[in-house]
Amino acid sequence: MSIKTSEEVRDRLRILADERGTTITELLEELAAREPTAAERAQRALEAASEPGVECTGQLEQAGQDAWAEIRARQGGAAA
C-alpha cells in the first residue's frame, strides 16, 4: 500500500479510528505510548543485558541491531 498525500493519511487514520471506536488523536496517543523511541529501546537493552550480568559492548549492541534489522526485513519492513 502506498499513501501519497497527507489527506490520504488523514483519511486512513480516520477510518482506523472509526473502526476502533476512537478518535485519530487517541489512536495516535496509543501508538506513541506503545512504540518505544530509539533511546528507550537502547536503555531497555542495557537494562536487560545487565540483569544476567552481560557486559553490553559495542559488538553486542551491533549484534542486537543486526538481529532486529533481520526481523524487520522478514516482516516486510514493519517495526519490530
C-alpha positions as CSV (number, residue, x, y, z in Angstrom):
1,M,0.0,0.0,0.0
2,S,1.4,3.4,-1.0
3,I,0.0,6.5,0.7
4,K,0.9,9.6,-1.2
5,T,-0.7,12.6,0.4
6,S,-1.3,13.9,3.9
7,E,-5.0,13.9,3.0
8,E,-4.9,10.2,2.3
9,V,-3.1,9.6,5.5
10,R,-5.7,11.6,7.5
11,D,-8.5,9.6,5.7
12,R,-6.8,6.3,6.6
13,L,-6.3,7.4,10.2
14,R,-10.0,8.5,10.4
15,I,-11.1,5.0,9.1
16,L,-8.8,3.2,11.5
17,A,-10.1,5.3,14.4
18,D,-13.7,4.8,13.4
19,E,-13.2,1.0,13.2
20,R,-11.8,1.1,16.7
21,G,-14.5,3.4,18.1
22,T,-11.9,6.1,19.0
23,T,-10.5,9.4,17.6
24,I,-7.5,10.0,15.5
25,T,-5.8,11.7,18.4
26,E,-6.5,8.8,20.8
27,L,-5.3,6.4,18.1
28,L,-2.0,8.3,17.7
29,E,-1.6,8.6,21.5
30,E,-2.0,4.8,21.7
31,L,0.6,4.3,19.0
32,A,3.0,6.8,20.6
33,A,2.6,5.1,24.0
34,R,3.1,1.6,22.6
35,E,6.2,2.2,20.4
36,P,9.4,3.0,22.2
37,T,11.8,5.5,20.8
38,A,15.4,4.5,19.8
39,A,16.7,5.9,23.1
40,E,14.1,3.9,25.1
41,R,15.0,0.7,23.2
42,A,18.7,1.3,23.8
43,Q,18.0,1.8,27.5
44,R,15.9,-1.3,27.7
45,A,18.6,-3.3,26.0
46,L,21.2,-2.0,28.5
47,E,18.9,-2.9,31.5
48,A,18.1,-6.3,30.1
49,A,21.8,-7.1,29.4
50,S,22.8,-6.0,32.9
51,E,20.3,-8.4,34.6
52,P,22.1,-11.6,33.7
53,G,25.5,-10.0,34.1
54,V,26.2,-9.5,30.4
55,E,28.5,-6.6,29.6
56,C,26.9,-4.5,26.9
57,T,29.8,-3.8,24.5
58,G,29.6,-2.2,21.1
59,Q,29.9,-5.6,19.5
60,L,26.9,-6.9,21.4
61,E,24.9,-3.8,20.6
62,Q,25.7,-4.2,16.9
63,A,24.6,-7.8,17.0
64,G,21.3,-6.8,18.6
65,Q,20.7,-4.1,16.0
66,D,21.6,-6.6,13.2
67,A,19.1,-9.1,14.7
68,W,16.3,-6.5,14.8
69,A,17.1,-5.4,11.2
70,E,16.8,-9.1,10.1
71,I,13.4,-9.4,12.0
72,R,12.1,-6.2,10.3
73,A,13.3,-7.4,6.9
74,R,11.5,-10.7,7.4
75,Q,8.3,-8.9,8.4
76,G,8.4,-6.7,5.3
77,G,9.8,-3.6,6.9
78,A,7.3,-3.5,9.8
79,A,8.6,-2.0,13.0
80,A,9.8,-4.7,15.4
